[in-house]
């Protein structure tokens, strides 16, 4: 089963859109930051992404 839906590679970060919530092991290993539940175009997702970029 595929977990990653899309990846956007930026200068200092990579944005990974997943089909399910990341496990604690994945979060630690990949240094993931949770930005919310929903679509990439959702306003709250965009606001949360801007906080970390």
MODELLER restraints for C-alpha pairs under 7 A, 6 or more apart:
rsr = mdl.restraints
at = mdl.atoms
rsr.add(forms.Gaussian(group=physical.xy_distance, feature=features.Distance(at['CA:3:A'], at['CA:18:A']), mean=5.48, stdev=0.5))
rsr.add(forms.Gaussian(group=physical.xy_distance, feature=features.Distance(at['CA:3:A'], at['CA:19:A']), mean=5.26, stdev=0.5))
rsr.add(forms.Gaussian(group=physical.xy_distance, feature=features.Distance(at['CA:3:A'], at['CA:20:A']), mean=6.53, stdev=0.5))
rsr.add(forms.Gaussian(group=physical.xy_distance, feature=features.Distance(at['CA:4:A'], at['CA:16:A']), mean=6.82, stdev=0.5))
rsr.add(forms.Gaussian(group=physical.xy_distance, feature=features.Distance(at['CA:4:A'], at['CA:17:A']), mean=5.95, stdev=0.5))
rsr.add(forms.Gaussian(group=physical.xy_distance, feature=features.Distance(at['CA:4:A'], at['CA:18:A']), mean=4.38, stdev=0.5))
rsr.add(forms.Gaussian(group=physical.xy_distance, feature=features.Distance(at['CA:4:A'], at['CA:19:A']), mean=6.18, stdev=0.5))
rsr.add(forms.Gaussian(group=physical.xy_distance, feature=features.Distance(at['CA:5:A'], at['CA:17:A']), mean=5.36, stdev=0.5))
rsr.add(forms.Gaussian(group=physical.xy_distance, feature=features.Distance(at['CA:5:A'], at['CA:18:A']), mean=5.20, stdev=0.5))
rsr.add(forms.Gaussian(group=physical.xy_distance, feature=features.Distance(at['CA:5:A'], at['CA:19:A']), mean=6.17, stdev=0.5))
rsr.add(forms.Gaussian(group=physical.xy_distance, feature=features.Distance(at['CA:6:A'], at['CA:16:A']), mean=5.93, stdev=0.5))
rsr.add(forms.Gaussian(group=physical.xy_distance, feature=features.Distance(at['CA:6:A'], at['CA:17:A']), mean=5.14, stdev=0.5))
rsr.add(forms.Gaussian(group=physical.xy_distance, feature=features.Distance(at['CA:7:A'], at['CA:14:A']), mean=6.69, stdev=0.5))
rsr.add(forms.Gaussian(group=physical.xy_distance, feature=features.Distance(at['CA:7:A'], at['CA:15:A']), mean=5.51, stdev=0.5))
rsr.add(forms.Gaussian(group=physical.xy_distance, feature=features.Distance(at['CA:7:A'], at['CA:16:A']), mean=4.58, stdev=0.5))
rsr.add(forms.Gaussian(group=physical.xy_distance, feature=features.Distance(at['CA:7:A'], at['CA:17:A']), mean=6.31, stdev=0.5))
rsr.add(forms.Gaussian(group=physical.xy_distance, feature=features.Distance(at['CA:8:A'], at['CA:14:A']), mean=5.56, stdev=0.5))
rsr.add(forms.Gaussian(group=physical.xy_distance, feature=features.Distance(at['CA:8:A'], at['CA:15:A']), mean=4.95, stdev=0.5))
rsr.add(forms.Gaussian(group=physical.xy_distance, feature=features.Distance(at['CA:8:A'], at['CA:16:A']), mean=6.61, stdev=0.5))
rsr.add(forms.Gaussian(group=physical.xy_distance, feature=features.Distance(at['CA:9:A'], at['CA:15:A']), mean=6.36, stdev=0.5))
rsr.add(forms.Gaussian(group=physical.xy_distance, feature=features.Distance(at['CA:35:A'], at['CA:45:A']), mean=5.91, stdev=0.5))
rsr.add(forms.Gaussian(group=physical.xy_distance, feature=features.Distance(at['CA:35:A'], at['CA:48:A']), mean=5.36, stdev=0.5))
rsr.add(forms.Gaussian(group=physical.xy_distance, feature=features.Distance(at['CA:35:A'], at['CA:49:A']), mean=6.15, stdev=0.5))
rsr.add(forms.Gaussian(group=physical.xy_distance, feature=features.Distance(at['CA:36:A'], at['CA:45:A']), mean=5.82, stdev=0.5))
